[in-house]
Amino acid sequence: MQEEPKFKYSKLFLIGFGFFGVSVLWSLYNTYVPILLEKKFLLDSAQIGFFMSLDNIAALFIQPPVGAWSDRLRTKLGRRLPFILIGAPIAAIAFGLVPLAATLPLFIACTVTTILAMAFWRTPVVALMPDVTPSRLRSQANGIINFMGGLGLVLGTSIGSMLVARSAAYPFWFGSALVLAAAALVVIFVREPKVYEDNPNIEEPNFWKSLKELVTSRHGDAIRIFLAIFFWFIAYNAIEAFLSLYGINHLGLDESGAGKLITSVGFSFLLFAIPAGFIGAKLGRKKTLGIGLLIMILVLLGVYFLPKETLLQVHGRLPVLGNIMTLTLFLLAAGIGWSLININSLPVVVDLTDQVHIGTYTGLYYLIFMIAALISVLGMKSGEADHVKTSQE
């Protein structure tokens, strides 16, 4: 019987720096690359929208096979760390060069390199968590990892907004420095379990074989779980994409007030990320997922049926969130519900497999996530087209 990996919460926070670095860079990328495309290269909104979807397309084709590749890799550093050691520095350097690109082809070269390098190391760094964590503790562990990711997003956007006032290049260089520092902490201080050394005769994982096995009748539970993940990611991505427009067009909020709607969801998600993991361990992951889904359904029904005047009623004010409206309270509850879902979904997926195939199933998880994200984007574009057509009529 294989010995359970030694577990320390301090190691999880170190692994969390990897996801912290990913979140910092993507938050800055999504915030400032569109601005450069519009102001520096004069691209229109359709061109910018296509450009900003390239990261999802790259992740769709790169992250799942890389996850399986990391399962097969055998090095002195381990299975995952070489991907971080190669991908993170390339991403950081390319991202730092983005604001210096004087021509559009050079700008595209830098951003595409960033996208490819980030896709190269994201799945391995996420797979590190279940690698070093026993199954019974993976919900708590994923809560810590997501908390670190949320911290990276908040830090990136808040400090980036101050740095950009001095120079358009500073947020990019800040992000590059944090990615390098975060990756260095992971590579230096995290040591992987020796899976292949302990199992020298084990079959090497294969992504396509695992995908084929997944759709067979022997893996009925896995199919149901992946379908559930697929549908709730479509729903959440669509809500997130339209929330600010809902605030402006339906509720009559200004851009600042509408922007704070999604901040409310992210704020409570960050605060509840770690508790959601412990709740999942206490109640069971599937029951916790059901509770999270029930909260989200009740929130959506409440927001849909309550009149606009009730949703806009102000109950107080907080520094980060601004006016605390009835809608804000609903969105804070949605963040709690989403944390119960999101924190416990990856542990459910990796529990479907053994220690050797964790990277492969982490890649499958991101495959489902990216397909759902792309469908949400296409649905959003279709909805916008219908809205324009209706307005014209």
SULMOJO-V787368 format. One record per backbone hydrogen bond with DSSP energy under -1.0 kcal/mol. CO is the residue of the C=O (numbers start at 1). NH is the residue of the N-H. Records with the same first field share a line. If there is no record, write none. Layout:
BEGIN
CO=NH / NH
END
This chain:
BEGIN
8=12
9=13
10=14
11=15
12=16
15=18
16=20
17=21
18=22
19=23
20=24
21=25
22=26
23=27
24=28
25=29
26=30
27=31
28=32
29=33
32=36
33=37
34=38
35=39
36=40 / 41
37=43
44=48
45=49
46=50
47=51
48=52
50=53
51=54
53=57
54=58
55=59
56=60
57=61
58=62
59=63
62=66
63=67
64=68
65=69
66=70
67=71
68=72
69=73
80=83 / 84
81=85
82=86
83=87
84=88
86=90
87=91
88=92
89=93
90=94
91=95
92=96
93=97
98=101
103=107
104=108
105=109
106=110
107=111
108=112
109=113
110=114
111=115
112=116
113=117
114=118
115=119
116=120
117=121
118=122
121=125
122=126
123=127
126=129
127=131
128=132
134=137
135=138
137=141
138=142
139=143
140=144
141=145
142=146
143=147
144=148
145=149
146=150
147=151
148=152
149=153
150=154
151=155
152=156
153=157
154=158
155=159
156=160
157=161
159=163
160=164
163=166 / 167
169=173
170=174
171=175
172=176
173=177
174=178
175=179
176=180
177=181
178=182
179=183
180=184
181=185
182=186
183=187
184=188
185=189
186=190
193=195
194=198
199=202
206=210
207=211
208=212
209=213
210=214
211=215
213=216
216=219
217=220
219=223
220=224
221=225
222=226
223=227
224=228
225=229
226=230
227=231
228=232
229=233
230=234
231=235
232=236
233=237
234=238
235=239
236=240
237=241
238=242
239=243
242=246
243=247
244=248
245=249
246=250 / 251
247=253
254=258
255=259
256=260
258=261
260=264
261=265
262=266
263=267
264=268
265=269
266=270
267=271
268=272
272=276
273=277
274=278
275=279
276=280
277=281
278=282
279=283
280=284
284=288
285=289
286=290
287=291
288=292
289=293
290=294
291=295
292=296
293=297
294=298
295=299
296=300
297=301
298=302
299=303
300=304
301=305
302=306
307=311
308=312
310=313
311=327
313=326
316=324
318=322
322=318
323=325
324=315
325=329
326=330
327=331
328=332
329=333
330=334
331=335
332=336
333=337
334=338
335=339
336=340
337=341
338=342
339=343
341=345
344=348
345=349
346=350
347=351
349=352
350=353
357=361
358=362
359=363
360=364
361=365
362=366
363=367
364=368
365=369
366=370
367=371
368=372
369=373
370=374
371=375
372=376
373=377
374=378
375=379
376=380
377=381
378=382
379=383
380=384
381=385
382=386
383=387
384=388
385=389
386=390
387=391
388=392
389=393
END
